[in-house]
Amino acid sequence: MAKKEAPLTYLENYLPEGASGKLLEYLHRYKVHLTITRSRKSILGDYRHATLSNNHRISVNGSLNKYAFLITLIHEIGHLVTFQQYGNRVNAHGKEWKLAYRRVLEDFLHLRLFPPDLHQALLKSLHDLPASSCSDINLTRVLKNYDARDKTVLVEDVPEGDHFKTPDGKIFKRGRQIRKRIECPELRTGKLYLFSPVYEVEPLQL
């Protein structure tokens, strides 16, 4: 995966206005080597702890909108802070990480950087933090409002019975919702898949 080290002033292109000063405080304090990557489907960001030969390393997808970019970066800083205190002795997204993430996020929430709908979604998420921002369906819905518009929609926005294509080229028929997932058969094999309602797909007219 091609990566690009982020010059500190260049970060402002990826952040909400007013966020860079506070963020630079964290990056300098913990001596973070930050890279901005191309889009990765499986992860939005990544943290690698410091070693004898390397500083702490964080990478974030550069394709994210500026609010998702900042939230992902805060998520990874939470991992860094947790590692500083506990090493590898605690669960990756356990109560220790949740506390660290909450404290860093609240530090940025005080700056009033986020639009009102996103600010409220973040406050709500603090009551029961998921393992990632992607796992918080309500937060994901709000974040999608700030993405650049393209051909994709959310699975939940595809009418039942209509068809859509996933990024890997597979074609599905939108089925019924079962609890928190949407059941969709793949047209070629008939195999049933369960999709998150906020998974991005390309609608099709067949």
N, C-alpha and C positions, 0 to 999 in steps of 0.2 A: 504494500500500500504506500503510495507516494505521500510524503509528509513534508510540511513546511514549517520551520521554526518561526514562531510569531514574534517579530520585533514588538516591543512593548507599546510603542505609539501606534503601530499598525492594528493593534487590538481594538481600537476605537471603532473601526469599520464593522466589527462583529457584535458590538455591545450597545445596549440602550444608552442614550445620552445621560451622562452623570455617573455611570457605573465604573469607569476606568480607574479613578483615583482609589476607591475602596478595594477594587480587585488587585491593583498593583501592590497595595499594602500586604495582601495575603501572599502574592507571588514572591515578593521580596523577603517577607518574614520567613517563609518556609523554603526559600531557594528552589523554586519550581521551574523545571524545564518544560515549557508549554509548546505543544505542536498543534497545528490545525490541519486536519486531514480531509481528504475527499469523503464523499458520503459513504457510510458503511451501514448496510441494512440491519446487521445483527446487533450493533451497539451504537450509542450516540457519543459516548465518551469512555475514557479508560484511565486508570491510575496504576502506576508502578512505583513502589516505594524506593527510597534511596538505598544505595549500596556503597561499598567502599570506593567505587570508581564512578558512580553516577549520582546526580541529585535526584530528588523526587521528580517524576515525569507524569505529566497529564496530557492527554490528547482529546480533542473535541472535534466533531464533524463541522467543517466549515460551511456546509450546506444548510445548517439550521437557521431559522429566523433568529433575530438578535435576542429575543426573550428566551427562547429555547436554548440558545447557546449559553447564556448566562446561567440559567437554571441547571443545565448539565454540568457546567464548570463548578458551580456551587456543590453539586452532588459529589463530584470527584474530590473537591477540597475536603468535603466531609470524610471521605475515605482516608485522605492524608492525615487529617487531625486525629482520626481514630487510630491509625497505625502509630502515630507518634506516641500515643498514650498506652496502647495495648499491644502493639506488634500484631502478630498473627494469632493471638490467643482468643479472639472473639469472632462471632459470625460476621460475614461481610456486610449484611444489612440488618444486624441485630440492634438491640436497644442502644448500644454504645454509638453506632453509626448514626442512628436516628437522632440522638441527642446532639451529636456534633453537627449534622446537617441542619437541624433546626436552628442552632445558634448562629451558624454562618448565614442561613437564609434570612433570619430575623435581622441580622446586621444590614442586609441589603434592603429588606422591606422598609426599614426606617427611613431610607433615602427616597421613598415614593417614586421608584423608577418605573413601575409597571402600570399599565392602564387599569382603570377601576375593575373591570371584569376579571382580569388576570390576577390582580392584587387580592381580590376576594377568593378566587379559586385557590391561590397559594395559602391564604390564611386557613381556609377550610381543610386543606391537605395536611396542615400541621397537626390536626387532631388525630390522624391515623395515617402515618407516613407509609407509603408503599415502598417496595424495593427500588423502584425507579419512577421517573416522571411519566414514562410510557405506561406504567401499571395503573396510574391514576386516570381513569377514563374521563372524568369531568375536567381535569386539568388539561389533558390531551386535546379535548374538544375545543377548549378556549384557546390553547396555543395554536391550533390549526387556523384560527381566524387571522393570524398574523403571518401565515406562510404566503409566499408569492403564488399567485394563481397559476395553475397548470391544468392538465387534462384529468387529474386524479380527483376522486371523491372518497368519502369514507364508506365502508361496507354498509353501515347502517343507513346511509342515504340512497343506496341502490334499491329501487322498488322490488318487493318480493316477486320472484318469477323472472326478473330481468337478469342479464348476463354481465359479467365483468371479467377483466384480465388482471392477473397478478404480475408483479415485476419480473417473475421468471418465465412469463409467457403462457402459463396455464389459464384455461378458461373455465369459469364456474357459473352456476346458476344460483342466484341469491335465494336462500331458503328461509326457514322459520327461525325465530330467536328462541334459544333454549337457555334460560337463566341469563348469564352474562355473555354468552357466545351466540354466534349466528351460524347455523348449520347450512353448508353449501356443498352440493355435489360437483365434482370435476366432470366436465362433459366427456372427456376422452375415456376415462376409466370408470366413471360412476362412483368413485370412492368419495366418501363424505369427509369434509374437513370442518373444523370449528374455528371460526374467525373472531377476533376481537372486533367489536362494533366500530372501533376507530382505526382499523387497518386501512391503509390507502390503496385504492385499486383504480383501474381505468374502466369506466362504463363502456359497454358494447351494445350495438344494435344488430342482432342476428336475425 
